[in-house]
């Protein structure tokens, strides 16, 4: 303890990067950030809707980085690196789920007052969210059609569709450890497979494979958080718009309910019946 107190810098010397604001504002690009919220109606709830949507998009990007890092580590048989990346992603997922609280109390009247200005815009059209779905193994080439007129997004999604996902690489680790994991087309949507379930059962029951239990549990932590996010999405939409069709043409509530009911990494859930 020196007894000295430190004051924040209130002025910045000539060696600092010139600009109209503080180094902090320039570093995080505050002026640009706060210029991106442009409501099209007089309804105050629209501003909250825009902010929460933009926050979610940023978190989608962060989560994709975490899951991609985990996938890369699994490909290199770096189990510790994969687990660390999955843990980072789980913190991001928790914030994502909590971000629905910003919209939790929006009434149907508030939403309906600005819904017309959305036109055909819908979160269903988020390419960042779709890349996350592809990473999870929830793949559908038909969903790329909505991006036909957006070449950059289409090409990125086309590449993501044909790149092994997070679970694909986890199963490849099991295969390299001698477990019988059947090969399947990368572009196919992952469905429950009895052979994959048997492989995970061996992981959880064979002491020689005990180190892979950590991987199974980390993937299950990730999967559970995906379900929480989907359920929160479903309840938020149910509260604000009920069973009306989605603005982007989706079936709205019924589609969200179906998604919330689907297990991510289904074999990891199914194998628990026998443990």
Buried (B, 14 or more C-beta within 10 A) or exposed (E): EEEEEEEEEEEEEEEEEEEEEEEEBBEEEEEEEEEEBEBEBEBEBBBBBBBBBEBBBBBBEBBBBBBBBBBBBBBEEBBEBBBBBBBBBBEBBEEBBEBBEBBEEBEEEBBEBBBEEBEEEBBBBBBBBBBBBBBBBBBEEEBBEBBEEEEEBBEBBBEBBEBBBBBBBBBBBBEEBEBEBEEEEBEEEBEEBEEBBBBBBBBBEEEEBEEBBBBBBBBBBBBBBBBBBBBBBBBBBBBBBEEBEBBBEBEBBEBBBEBBEEBBBBBBBBBEEEE
